[in-house]
Amino acid sequence: MAVLTERATARPAPVRNTRRIAVAAIVAGWLVLWLILRGHQTLELGTSDLTSLHRWFNDFNDAIGADRNSNPLFLYFFNEIRLVIDNLVTFFQGLISQPSFGRPVPAIGWLGVVAIAGYASWALGNLRVAALAVGGFVFFGLQGLWQESMDTLALTLSAVFVSLLIGIPIGVWAGLSSRVNRLVTPVLDFMQTMPTFVYLAPLTLFFLIGPASATIATLIYATPPAVRITAHAIRSVPHTTVEAAESLGSTRRQTLTKVLLPMAKRTIVLGVNQTIMAALSMVTIAALIDAPGLGKTVVKALETLDVGVAFNAGLAIVVMAIVLDRVTTAASVRAEVAGRASRNSVRRRRAGLVGAGVVTAVCVWLSYTYVWASQFPEGAGLGDDIARTADSVTRWAQSNLSGATNGLRDAMTTALLNPFEDVLTGSPWWLVGAVLVALGAVLGGWRAGATAAVCVALIVASGLWRDSMTTLASSLVATVIVMALGVVVGVWMGRSAMADRLIRPVLDAGQTMPAFVYLVPFLALFGATRFTAIVAAIVYAAPVTMKIIADGIRGVPETAVEAATAAGSSTWQTITKVQLPMARKSLTLATNQGLIYVLSMVVVGGLVGAGALGYDVVAGFSQGQLYGKGLAAGLAIVLLGVMFDRITQAAAQRAAGAPSGR
């Protein structure tokens, strides 16, 4: 036990104490100067005021729109990309959702799609997953949302296919090369933290409104999790295992294919899951640029504040996410299960798959030939019942819980958010910048400090310093809450398989339910305030941190846990002295992803009263004269994400004993 703890947490106490004292001194000095200089040089900018940079962005946007039909770059590059993506989406739609090949119905009707989903789930996983897939797909039809669901599935499959085609190879490369990892990380930060609303408008200029722009917007957001988590999986393979393979004469290719990828498969599948979740979470926002599917239903419902219809469509997205998540997860452990199965079991499974394949082929033929098997029967009415129930629950909560929710909102706003925001926005800009740079240098080394200095300078240049500090305050509060929830629930899931099975569907729902769906009841409960935006960010960001931490806890060798237990450690000691220290890399990744996911919700928060950078982005998307200011606000959000990503990563490396300055 002592040896394990020493290896996991070894770090000279004087070094840790020196850093703590330095951080305390920086914060204390900041507070003293804030009291003296409060309200001076805060760089406040009016809501409708523009800087020269904002006007330059406006002019550049107008120039792109004027050249789209004449510039060879558009004619021979962007248009070709648009055609390829359009054809990919159209192909999937023609198979399962839209009339195609000269027929008034899709090539594969509902019966064939359900049969294929069940068969593929059984072949990749097991019968339990197959039953879930069949039930989930039938549920889409019972909701009255079959075609919308298949349109969403077609768009998701297109985006995920391209995302994984790009993301997994880059992730493997970044996992093998520290230099590549350092090069791609800023790009991933940019892709993941740049608010979707910011690049929707440019995408429509380059690729026009339609499936192509929607798919590209989705894969921009969905690719980073695949790259990050794949790289993390490759780097997490024990060095001793790699060295053993190389000492036996394995080539780099053999080491990769026979050692690294098989041992990293479970975590890579987590990256596939997160890519799917990210893609599904984008379907509503992508509907704003004419993406087909459930997103359109949600947006139309929310235009009239119809919570029931929006919830029904959002529930379909959640069910789709759960089905895809379970299928991919079951596929990751299929090889292990098959390796333990007896020869008779393998024969029975093969015979069953052959028989099921024949049945599936018959169902596909029926769905191609007969209308009843092609178009889902109408009149189930389940969707109407779900919508009425959601409306009733929302009205009841608004009537009976408003006292408690208002008290919670006011308490957190008064005790935590307001003081923190007052210090950040009331301090002179140069003082806050100096504090951020100093904290970056103390916690993460000189490179983290230099990165913070560059980011601070660029945020000042954006003309949106005060709005950036307002956003930073709410984002850090949300991130702290997200990490607290992530550690508690993630450890529980990692230590208990039953807890994982019970909690994971709830996490899937929180991560894939479109934010627009649960914003309506949140608005009813909390009103249009900053607290509402924080709650929405927590609901969206907490699931990914919980999943990553749970995966890290499960990855701790059982021998280490057993040794700690045998040495007389309590459950608390085992968690805090063995599992959490040995899962340090997962905790770091969870912190990064939690902060990035919170920042990605800033724009949505701007729609519900958060103001600051989120409002600037939304205003720029909806008002042409503010486009440049909105784009600058989006870049400011990215800079905040990059700055804190570098500081947290460098701090984690130094805490783990890495050389200073890395």
C-alpha positions as CSV (number, residue, x, y, z in Angstrom):
1,M,0.0,0.0,0.0
2,A,2.7,2.4,1.0
3,V,4.7,1.7,-2.2
4,L,1.7,2.2,-4.4
5,T,0.8,5.5,-2.7
6,E,4.4,6.7,-2.9
7,R,4.7,6.0,-6.6
8,A,1.3,7.5,-7.4
9,T,1.7,10.7,-5.5
10,A,5.5,11.2,-4.9
11,R,6.3,14.9,-5.1
12,P,8.6,16.8,-2.7
13,A,6.5,18.5,0.0
14,P,8.5,21.7,0.0
15,V,7.9,22.2,-3.7
16,R,4.1,21.8,-3.3
17,N,4.1,24.1,-0.3
18,T,6.1,26.8,-2.1
19,R,3.6,26.8,-5.0
20,R,0.7,27.0,-2.6
21,I,2.3,29.9,-0.8
22,A,3.0,31.6,-4.2
23,V,-0.6,31.1,-5.4
24,A,-1.9,32.5,-2.1
25,A,0.3,35.5,-2.3
26,I,-0.7,36.3,-5.9
27,V,-4.4,36.0,-5.0
28,A,-4.0,38.1,-1.8
29,G,-2.1,40.8,-3.7
30,W,-4.8,40.8,-6.4
31,L,-7.6,41.4,-3.8
32,V,-5.7,44.2,-2.2
33,L,-5.1,46.0,-5.5
34,W,-8.7,45.3,-6.5
35,L,-9.9,47.2,-3.4
36,I,-7.7,50.1,-4.3
37,L,-8.2,50.3,-8.1
38,R,-11.7,49.0,-8.4
39,G,-13.6,50.2,-11.4
40,H,-10.5,51.7,-13.2
41,Q,-9.3,50.6,-16.7
42,T,-11.9,47.8,-17.1
43,L,-12.1,48.3,-20.9
44,E,-15.9,48.2,-21.0
45,L,-17.5,48.4,-24.5
46,G,-21.1,49.3,-25.2
47,T,-23.5,46.7,-26.6
48,S,-23.7,48.3,-30.0
49,D,-20.2,49.7,-30.1
50,L,-17.7,48.3,-32.6
51,T,-13.9,48.5,-32.8
52,S,-11.8,48.7,-35.9
53,L,-11.2,45.0,-35.7
54,H,-14.9,44.3,-35.7
55,R,-15.4,46.5,-38.8
56,W,-12.6,44.7,-40.6
57,F,-14.3,41.4,-39.9
58,N,-17.5,42.8,-41.3
59,D,-15.8,43.9,-44.5
60,F,-14.1,40.5,-44.9
61,N,-17.4,38.7,-44.5
62,D,-18.9,40.8,-47.2
63,A,-16.0,40.2,-49.6
64,I,-16.4,36.4,-49.2
65,G,-20.1,36.6,-50.1
66,A,-19.3,38.6,-53.2
67,D,-16.7,36.2,-54.6
68,R,-18.4,32.9,-54.0
69,N,-19.7,32.5,-57.6
70,S,-16.6,33.7,-59.4
71,N,-13.5,32.8,-57.4
72,P,-11.8,29.6,-58.7
73,L,-11.2,28.6,-55.1
74,F,-14.9,28.3,-54.6
75,L,-15.5,26.8,-58.0
76,Y,-12.9,24.0,-57.8
77,F,-12.4,23.5,-54.1
78,F,-15.3,24.4,-51.8
79,N,-18.0,23.4,-54.3
80,E,-16.4,20.0,-54.8
81,I,-16.3,19.4,-51.0
82,R,-19.9,20.4,-50.8
83,L,-20.9,18.0,-53.6
84,V,-19.0,15.1,-51.9
85,I,-20.6,15.7,-48.5
86,D,-24.1,16.3,-50.1
87,N,-23.8,13.0,-52.0
88,L,-22.7,11.1,-48.8
89,V,-25.7,12.4,-46.9
90,T,-28.1,11.9,-49.8
91,F,-26.9,8.3,-50.1
92,F,-27.7,7.5,-46.5
93,Q,-31.0,9.3,-46.8
94,G,-31.9,7.4,-49.9
95,L,-31.3,4.1,-48.1
96,I,-33.4,4.7,-45.0
97,S,-35.4,8.0,-45.0
98,Q,-36.1,9.7,-48.3
99,P,-37.6,8.6,-51.6
100,S,-34.8,7.5,-53.9
101,F,-34.0,5.6,-57.0
102,G,-37.2,6.7,-58.7
103,R,-39.3,5.2,-55.9
104,P,-41.8,7.2,-53.7
105,V,-40.3,5.5,-50.6
106,P,-36.7,4.8,-49.4
107,A,-34.7,1.8,-50.6
108,I,-35.0,0.2,-47.1
109,G,-38.2,0.7,-45.2
110,W,-38.8,0.6,-41.5
111,L,-39.0,-3.2,-41.2
112,G,-35.7,-3.6,-43.0
113,V,-34.0,-0.9,-40.9
114,V,-35.2,-2.4,-37.7
115,A,-34.0,-5.9,-38.8
116,I,-30.6,-4.6,-39.8
117,A,-30.2,-2.7,-36.6
118,G,-31.0,-5.8,-34.6
119,Y,-28.8,-8.1,-36.6
120,A,-25.8,-5.7,-36.6
121,S,-26.2,-5.2,-32.8
122,W,-26.2,-9.0,-32.2
123,A,-23.3,-9.6,-34.5
124,L,-21.2,-6.8,-32.9
125,G,-22.5,-7.3,-29.4
126,N,-25.0,-9.7,-27.9
127,L,-28.7,-10.5,-27.8
128,R,-29.4,-8.0,-25.1
129,V,-28.0,-5.1,-27.1
130,A,-29.9,-6.4,-30.2
131,A,-33.2,-6.3,-28.2
132,L,-32.4,-2.7,-27.1
133,A,-31.7,-1.7,-30.7
134,V,-34.9,-3.2,-32.0
135,G,-36.9,-1.6,-29.2
136,G,-35.3,1.8,-29.7
137,F,-35.9,1.9,-33.5
138,V,-39.5,0.7,-33.1
139,F,-39.9,3.5,-30.5
140,F,-39.0,6.1,-33.1
141,G,-42.0,5.0,-35.2
142,L,-44.3,4.8,-32.2
143,Q,-43.4,8.4,-31.4
144,G,-44.6,9.4,-34.9
145,L,-41.0,10.5,-35.7
146,W,-39.7,7.7,-38.0
147,Q,-38.7,9.7,-41.0
148,E,-37.2,12.6,-38.8
149,S,-35.3,10.0,-36.8
150,M,-33.9,8.4,-40.0
151,D,-32.9,11.8,-41.4
152,T,-31.0,12.5,-38.2
153,L,-29.4,9.0,-38.3
154,A,-28.3,9.6,-41.9
155,L,-26.7,13.0,-41.0
156,T,-25.1,11.5,-37.9
157,L,-23.7,8.5,-39.8
158,S,-22.2,10.8,-42.4
159,A,-20.6,13.2,-39.8
160,V,-19.3,10.3,-37.6
161,F,-17.9,8.4,-40.6
162,V,-15.9,11.4,-41.7
163,S,-14.9,12.3,-38.1
164,L,-13.6,8.9,-37.3
165,L,-11.9,8.6,-40.7
166,I,-10.0,11.8,-39.8
167,G,-9.8,11.6,-36.0
168,I,-8.6,8.1,-35.2
169,P,-5.5,8.2,-37.4
170,I,-4.6,11.6,-36.2
171,G,-5.2,10.5,-32.6
172,V,-3.0,7.5,-33.0
173,W,-0.3,9.7,-34.5
174,A,-0.6,12.2,-31.6
175,G,-0.4,9.3,-29.1
176,L,2.8,8.1,-30.6
177,S,4.4,11.5,-31.1
178,S,4.6,14.2,-28.4
179,R,5.4,16.8,-31.1
180,V,2.4,16.0,-33.1
181,N,0.3,16.1,-29.9
182,R,1.5,19.6,-29.2
183,L,0.8,20.7,-32.7
184,V,-2.8,19.3,-32.9
185,T,-3.9,20.3,-29.4
186,P,-4.4,24.0,-30.2
187,V,-6.3,23.1,-33.3
188,L,-8.6,20.8,-31.3
189,D,-9.1,23.5,-28.7
190,F,-10.2,25.9,-31.5
191,M,-12.6,23.3,-33.1
192,Q,-14.1,22.4,-29.7
193,T,-14.4,25.7,-28.1
194,M,-15.3,28.0,-31.0
195,P,-19.0,28.4,-30.6
196,T,-21.0,26.7,-33.3
197,F,-23.0,29.9,-33.9
198,V,-19.8,31.6,-35.0
199,Y,-18.9,29.3,-37.8
200,L,-22.4,28.5,-39.0
201,A,-22.6,31.8,-40.9
202,P,-19.2,31.4,-42.7
203,L,-20.0,27.8,-43.5
204,T,-23.2,28.8,-45.3
205,L,-21.1,31.3,-47.3
206,F,-18.6,28.6,-48.3
207,F,-20.9,25.6,-48.7
208,L,-24.5,27.1,-48.9
209,I,-27.4,26.3,-46.6
210,G,-28.2,22.5,-46.5
211,P,-26.9,19.1,-45.5
212,A,-23.3,19.8,-46.5
213,S,-22.9,22.8,-44.2
214,A,-24.8,21.0,-41.4
215,T,-22.6,17.9,-41.7
216,I,-19.3,19.9,-41.8
217,A,-20.5,21.9,-38.7
218,T,-21.2,18.7,-37.0
219,L,-17.9,17.0,-37.8
220,I,-16.0,20.1,-36.7
221,Y,-17.4,19.7,-33.3
222,A,-17.4,15.9,-33.2
223,T,-13.9,15.2,-34.4
224,P,-11.9,16.5,-31.4
225,P,-13.1,13.9,-28.9
226,A,-12.0,11.1,-31.2
227,V,-8.6,12.6,-31.6
228,R,-8.1,13.5,-27.9
229,I,-9.3,10.2,-26.4
230,T,-7.5,8.1,-29.0
231,A,-4.3,9.9,-28.3
232,H,-4.9,9.5,-24.5
233,A,-5.6,5.8,-25.0
234,I,-2.3,5.2,-26.9
235,R,-0.3,7.2,-24.4
236,S,-1.9,5.2,-21.5
237,V,-0.6,1.9,-22.6
238,P,2.2,0.9,-20.1
239,H,5.7,1.6,-21.4
240,T,6.9,-1.7,-20.1
241,T,4.5,-3.6,-22.4
242,V,5.8,-1.6,-25.4
243,E,9.4,-2.1,-24.5
244,A,8.8,-5.9,-24.1
245,A,7.3,-6.1,-27.6
246,E,10.2,-4.1,-29.1
247,S,12.7,-6.3,-27.3
248,L,11.2,-9.3,-28.9
249,G,11.9,-7.8,-32.4
250,S,8.5,-6.3,-33.2
251,T,8.5,-3.5,-35.8
252,R,6.7,-0.2,-35.2
253,R,3.8,-1.4,-37.3
254,Q,3.6,-4.7,-35.3
255,T,3.8,-2.9,-32.0
256,L,1.0,-0.6,-33.1
257,T,-1.3,-3.3,-34.4
258,K,-0.6,-6.1,-32.0
259,V,0.0,-4.2,-28.7
260,L,-1.0,-0.5,-28.7
261,L,-4.3,-0.6,-30.5
262,P,-5.6,-3.8,-28.8
263,M,-4.7,-2.6,-25.4
264,A,-6.2,0.9,-26.1
265,K,-9.4,-0.5,-27.7
266,R,-11.7,0.1,-24.8
267,T,-10.7,3.7,-24.4
268,I,-10.8,4.3,-28.2
269,V,-14.4,3.1,-28.2
270,L,-15.0,5.7,-25.5
271,G,-13.8,8.2,-28.1
272,V,-16.1,6.8,-30.7
273,N,-19.0,7.1,-28.2
274,Q,-18.1,10.7,-27.4
275,T,-17.9,11.4,-31.1
276,I,-21.4,10.0,-31.6
277,M,-22.7,12.0,-28.6
278,A,-21.1,15.2,-29.9
279,A,-22.6,14.7,-33.3
280,L,-26.1,14.0,-31.9
281,S,-25.8,17.1,-29.7
282,M,-25.3,19.2,-32.8
283,V,-28.4,18.2,-34.7
284,T,-30.6,20.9,-33.2
285,I,-28.1,23.7,-33.8
286,A,-27.4,22.4,-37.3
287,A,-31.1,22.6,-38.0
288,L,-30.7,26.4,-38.0
289,I,-28.9,26.0,-41.4
290,D,-31.5,23.5,-42.8
291,A,-30.1,20.2,-41.4
292,P,-32.7,17.5,-41.9
293,G,-34.2,15.5,-39.1
294,L,-35.3,15.8,-35.4
295,G,-33.5,19.1,-35.0
296,K,-36.0,20.9,-37.2
297,T,-38.8,19.5,-35.1
298,V,-37.2,20.8,-31.9
299,V,-36.5,24.2,-33.3
300,K,-40.1,24.6,-34.7
301,A,-41.5,23.5,-31.3
302,L,-39.4,25.9,-29.3
303,E,-40.3,28.9,-31.6
304,T,-43.8,28.5,-30.0
305,L,-42.4,27.3,-26.6
306,D,-44.1,23.9,-27.1
307,V,-42.2,22.0,-24.4
308,G,-44.1,18.7,-25.1
309,V,-43.3,18.4,-28.8
310,A,-39.7,19.6,-28.2
311,F,-39.3,17.0,-25.4
312,N,-40.7,14.2,-27.6
313,A,-38.2,14.9,-30.4
314,G,-35.4,15.4,-27.9
315,L,-36.3,12.0,-26.3
316,A,-35.9,10.4,-29.7
317,I,-32.4,11.8,-30.0
318,V,-31.5,10.4,-26.5
319,V,-32.8,7.0,-27.4
320,M,-30.8,7.0,-30.6
321,A,-27.7,8.0,-28.6
322,I,-28.3,5.2,-26.1
323,V,-28.7,2.6,-28.8
324,L,-25.5,3.6,-30.6
325,D,-23.6,3.9,-27.4
326,R,-24.5,0.4,-26.3
327,V,-23.8,-1.2,-29.7
328,T,-20.3,0.4,-29.9
329,T,-19.5,-0.5,-26.3
330,A,-20.6,-4.1,-26.7
331,A,-18.5,-4.3,-29.9
332,S,-15.4,-3.3,-27.9
333,V,-15.7,-6.3,-25.5
334,R,-16.9,-8.8,-28.1
335,A,-13.4,-10.2,-28.7
336,E,-12.9,-10.8,-25.0
337,V,-16.2,-12.5,-24.6
338,A,-15.6,-14.7,-27.7
339,G,-12.2,-15.7,-26.4
340,R,-13.7,-17.1,-23.2
341,A,-16.6,-18.8,-24.9
342,S,-16.6,-22.6,-25.4
343,R,-16.5,-24.2,-28.9
344,N,-20.1,-25.2,-28.7
345,S,-21.2,-21.7,-27.8
346,V,-19.3,-20.3,-30.8
347,R,-21.0,-22.8,-33.1
348,R,-24.4,-22.0,-31.7
349,R,-23.8,-18.3,-32.1
350,R,-22.6,-18.7,-35.7
351,A,-25.7,-20.8,-36.5
352,G,-27.9,-18.2,-34.9
353,L,-26.3,-15.4,-36.9
354,V,-26.8,-17.3,-40.1
355,G,-30.5,-17.8,-39.3
356,A,-30.9,-14.2,-38.3
357,G,-29.1,-13.1,-41.4
358,V,-31.7,-14.9,-43.5
359,V,-34.6,-13.3,-41.6
360,T,-32.9,-9.9,-41.9
361,A,-32.6,-10.4,-45.7
362,V,-36.3,-11.3,-45.9
363,C,-37.3,-8.2,-43.9
364,V,-35.2,-6.0,-46.1
365,W,-36.9,-7.5,-49.2
366,L,-40.3,-7.0,-47.7
367,S,-39.5,-3.4,-46.9
368,Y,-38.4,-2.8,-50.4
369,T,-41.4,-4.5,-52.0
370,Y,-44.4,-3.7,-49.8
371,V,-45.7,-0.3,-48.6
372,W,-46.8,-1.6,-45.2
373,A,-43.2,-2.7,-44.5
374,S,-41.7,0.5,-45.9
375,Q,-43.8,3.2,-44.2
376,F,-44.2,2.9,-40.4
377,P,-47.9,2.5,-39.5
378,E,-49.5,5.6,-38.2
379,G,-51.9,6.1,-35.3
380,A,-49.8,4.8,-32.4
381,G,-50.2,8.1,-30.6
382,L,-47.4,7.5,-28.1
383,G,-45.7,10.8,-29.1
384,D,-48.8,12.8,-28.2
385,D,-49.0,11.1,-24.8
386,I,-45.3,11.9,-24.2
387,A,-45.8,15.5,-25.2
388,R,-48.8,16.0,-22.9
389,T,-47.0,14.4,-20.0
390,A,-44.0,16.7,-20.5
391,D,-46.3,19.8,-20.6
392,S,-48.0,18.7,-17.4
393,V,-44.7,18.1,-15.5
394,T,-43.3,21.5,-16.6
395,R,-46.5,23.3,-15.4
396,W,-46.4,21.4,-12.1
397,A,-42.8,22.2,-11.5
398,Q,-43.3,25.8,-12.2
399,S,-46.2,26.0,-9.8
400,N,-44.8,24.0,-6.9
401,L,-41.0,24.3,-7.1
402,S,-40.5,28.0,-7.9
403,G,-39.8,28.9,-4.3
404,A,-37.0,26.4,-3.8
405,T,-35.5,27.0,-7.3
406,N,-35.5,30.8,-6.8
407,G,-33.9,30.4,-3.4
408,L,-31.1,28.2,-4.9
409,R,-30.6,30.6,-7.7
410,D,-30.3,33.6,-5.5
411,A,-28.1,32.0,-3.0
412,M,-25.5,30.8,-5.5
413,T,-25.6,34.1,-7.4
414,T,-25.2,36.2,-4.3
415,A,-22.7,34.0,-2.5
416,L,-20.5,32.8,-5.3
417,L,-21.1,34.2,-8.8
418,N,-21.5,37.9,-8.0
419,P,-18.3,38.3,-5.8
420,F,-16.2,36.4,-8.3
421,E,-17.5,38.3,-11.2
422,D,-17.1,41.6,-9.4
423,V,-13.4,40.9,-8.8
424,L,-12.7,39.9,-12.4
425,T,-14.7,42.7,-14.1
426,G,-13.9,45.4,-11.5
427,S,-10.1,45.0,-11.6
428,P,-8.0,46.9,-14.1
429,W,-7.4,44.8,-17.2
430,W,-3.6,44.8,-16.7
431,L,-4.0,43.5,-13.1
432,V,-6.1,40.6,-14.1
433,G,-3.8,39.8,-17.0
434,A,-0.8,39.9,-14.7
435,V,-2.5,37.6,-12.3
436,L,-3.4,35.1,-15.0
437,V,0.1,35.1,-16.3
438,A,1.6,34.7,-12.9
439,L,-0.7,31.8,-11.9
440,G,0.0,30.1,-15.2
441,A,3.8,30.4,-14.6
442,V,3.6,29.2,-11.0
443,L,1.2,26.3,-11.6
444,G,2.3,25.2,-15.1
445,G,5.8,26.6,-15.8
446,W,7.1,29.3,-18.1
447,R,5.5,27.9,-21.2
448,A,2.0,28.0,-19.6
449,G,2.8,31.5,-18.4
450,A,3.8,32.6,-21.9
451,T,0.7,31.1,-23.4
452,A,-1.4,32.9,-20.9
453,A,0.3,36.2,-21.8
454,V,-0.4,35.7,-25.5
455,C,-4.0,34.8,-24.8
456,V,-4.5,37.8,-22.5
457,A,-3.0,40.2,-25.2
458,L,-5.2,38.8,-27.9
459,I,-8.4,39.1,-25.7
460,V,-7.5,42.7,-25.1
461,A,-7.0,43.2,-28.8
462,S,-10.5,41.7,-29.5
463,G,-12.0,44.7,-27.7
464,L,-14.2,42.5,-25.5
465,W,-12.1,42.3,-22.3
466,R,-14.9,43.0,-19.8
467,D,-17.3,40.6,-21.5
468,S,-14.6,37.9,-21.5
469,M,-14.1,38.3,-17.7
470,T,-17.9,38.0,-17.2
471,T,-17.9,34.8,-19.2
472,L,-14.8,33.5,-17.4
473,A,-16.4,34.0,-14.0
474,S,-19.5,31.9,-14.8
475,S,-17.4,29.3,-16.7
476,L,-15.1,28.7,-13.8
477,V,-18.0,28.4,-11.4
478,A,-19.7,25.9,-13.7
479,T,-16.4,23.9,-14.2
480,V,-15.8,23.6,-10.4
481,I,-19.3,22.2,-10.0
482,V,-18.8,19.9,-13.0
483,M,-15.6,18.4,-11.6
484,A,-17.0,17.9,-8.2
485,L,-19.9,16.0,-9.6
486,G,-17.6,14.2,-12.0
487,V,-15.3,12.9,-9.3
488,V,-18.1,11.7,-7.0
489,V,-20.2,10.0,-9.7
490,G,-17.3,8.9,-11.8
491,V,-15.6,7.1,-9.0
492,W,-18.9,5.4,-8.1
493,M,-19.4,4.3,-11.7
494,G,-15.8,3.1,-12.0
495,R,-16.0,1.0,-8.8
496,S,-19.5,-0.5,-9.4
497,A,-20.7,-2.1,-12.6
498,M,-24.3,-1.8,-11.5
499,A,-24.0,1.9,-10.8
500,D,-22.4,2.3,-14.3
501,R,-25.4,0.5,-15.9
502,L,-27.9,2.6,-14.0
503,I,-26.2,6.0,-14.4
504,R,-24.9,5.8,-17.9
505,P,-28.3,6.2,-19.7
506,V,-28.9,9.3,-17.6
507,L,-25.5,10.7,-18.7
508,D,-26.3,9.9,-22.3
509,A,-29.6,11.8,-21.9
510,G,-27.9,14.8,-20.4
511,Q,-25.2,14.9,-23.1
512,T,-27.4,14.3,-26.1
513,M,-30.7,15.9,-25.2
514,P,-30.5,19.2,-27.2
515,A,-29.9,22.1,-24.9
516,F,-32.8,23.9,-26.4
517,V,-35.1,21.2,-25.0
518,Y,-34.2,21.5,-21.3
519,L,-33.6,25.3,-21.5
520,V,-37.4,25.8,-21.7
521,P,-38.2,24.2,-18.3
522,F,-35.0,25.7,-16.8
523,L,-36.3,29.1,-17.9
524,A,-39.6,28.3,-16.3
525,L,-37.9,27.4,-13.0
526,F,-35.0,29.9,-12.8
527,G,-35.9,32.7,-15.2
528,A,-33.6,34.2,-17.8
529,T,-30.4,34.6,-15.7
530,R,-26.8,33.7,-15.5
531,F,-27.6,30.8,-13.2
532,T,-29.8,29.2,-15.8
533,A,-26.9,29.3,-18.2
534,I,-24.6,27.7,-15.6
535,V,-27.2,24.9,-14.9
536,A,-27.4,24.2,-18.7
537,A,-23.6,24.0,-18.9
538,I,-23.4,21.6,-16.0
539,V,-26.0,19.3,-17.5
540,Y,-24.1,19.2,-20.7
541,A,-20.5,19.1,-19.4
542,A,-20.8,16.8,-16.4
543,P,-21.6,13.6,-18.3
544,V,-18.3,13.6,-20.3
545,T,-16.2,14.2,-17.1
546,M,-18.1,11.4,-15.3
547,K,-17.5,8.9,-18.1
548,I,-13.8,9.7,-18.5
549,I,-13.2,9.5,-14.7
550,A,-15.1,6.2,-14.5
551,D,-13.0,4.8,-17.4
552,G,-9.8,5.9,-15.6
553,I,-10.9,4.3,-12.3
554,R,-11.7,1.1,-14.1
555,G,-8.3,1.2,-15.8
556,V,-6.5,1.0,-12.4
557,P,-5.0,-2.5,-12.1
558,E,-7.1,-4.8,-9.9
559,T,-3.9,-6.0,-8.3
560,A,-3.2,-2.5,-6.9
561,V,-6.6,-2.3,-5.4
562,E,-6.4,-5.8,-4.0
563,A,-3.0,-5.0,-2.5
564,A,-4.3,-1.9,-0.8
565,T,-7.3,-3.8,0.6
566,A,-5.1,-6.6,1.9
567,A,-2.9,-4.0,3.6
568,G,-6.0,-2.8,5.6
569,S,-6.9,0.3,3.7
570,S,-10.5,1.5,4.0
571,T,-12.6,2.3,0.9
572,W,-11.9,6.0,1.3
573,Q,-8.1,5.3,1.5
574,T,-8.2,3.0,-1.5
575,I,-10.0,5.7,-3.5
576,T,-7.9,8.7,-2.4
577,K,-4.5,7.0,-2.1
578,V,-4.5,4.5,-4.9
579,Q,-7.3,4.8,-7.5
580,L,-7.5,8.6,-8.0
581,P,-3.7,9.1,-8.0
582,M,-3.2,6.3,-10.5
583,A,-6.0,7.7,-12.6
584,R,-4.4,11.1,-12.7
585,K,-4.2,11.3,-16.5
586,S,-7.9,10.6,-16.8
587,L,-8.6,13.3,-14.2
588,T,-6.6,15.8,-16.2
589,L,-8.4,14.8,-19.4
590,A,-11.7,15.1,-17.6
591,T,-10.8,18.6,-16.4
592,N,-9.9,19.7,-19.8
593,Q,-13.0,18.3,-21.4
594,G,-15.2,19.6,-18.7
595,L,-13.9,23.2,-19.1
596,I,-14.1,22.9,-22.9
597,Y,-17.7,21.6,-22.8
598,V,-18.7,24.4,-20.5
599,L,-17.2,27.0,-22.8
600,S,-18.9,25.4,-25.7
601,M,-22.2,26.2,-24.0
602,V,-21.5,29.9,-23.6
603,V,-23.4,30.8,-26.7
604,V,-26.5,28.8,-25.6
605,G,-26.2,30.6,-22.2
606,G,-26.3,33.9,-24.1
607,L,-29.8,32.9,-25.2
608,V,-31.1,32.6,-21.6
609,G,-29.7,35.7,-20.0
610,A,-26.0,35.0,-19.5
611,G,-25.0,38.0,-21.6
612,A,-21.4,38.7,-22.2
613,L,-19.6,36.8,-24.9
614,G,-22.5,34.5,-25.5
615,Y,-24.8,37.3,-26.2
616,D,-22.2,38.9,-28.5
617,V,-22.0,35.8,-30.6
618,V,-25.8,35.4,-30.9
619,A,-26.2,39.1,-31.8
620,G,-23.5,38.7,-34.4
621,F,-25.2,35.7,-36.0
622,S,-28.6,37.5,-36.1
623,Q,-27.6,41.1,-36.9
624,G,-25.3,41.6,-39.9
625,Q,-23.8,44.8,-38.6
626,L,-22.6,43.0,-35.5
627,Y,-21.1,40.0,-37.3
628,G,-17.5,41.2,-36.7
629,K,-18.1,41.7,-33.0
630,G,-19.7,38.2,-32.8
631,L,-16.8,36.6,-34.5
632,A,-14.4,38.4,-32.2
633,A,-16.4,37.1,-29.2
634,G,-16.1,33.6,-30.6
635,L,-12.4,33.9,-30.8
636,A,-12.2,35.3,-27.3
637,I,-14.0,32.1,-26.1
638,V,-11.4,30.0,-27.9
639,L,-8.6,32.0,-26.3
640,L,-10.1,31.4,-22.8
641,G,-10.2,27.7,-23.5
642,V,-6.7,27.5,-24.9
643,M,-5.3,29.4,-21.9
644,F,-6.8,27.3,-19.2
645,D,-6.2,24.1,-21.2
646,R,-2.5,24.8,-21.2
647,I,-2.4,25.8,-17.6
648,T,-4.3,22.7,-16.3
649,Q,-2.3,20.3,-18.5
650,A,1.1,21.8,-17.5
651,A,0.1,21.9,-13.8
652,A,-0.9,18.2,-14.0
653,Q,2.4,17.3,-15.6
654,R,4.3,19.1,-12.9
655,A,2.3,17.5,-10.1
656,A,3.0,14.1,-11.6
657,G,6.8,14.8,-11.6
658,A,7.3,15.9,-15.2
659,P,10.1,18.4,-15.8
660,S,9.3,22.0,-15.2
661,G,8.4,24.1,-18.2
662,R,7.0,21.3,-20.2
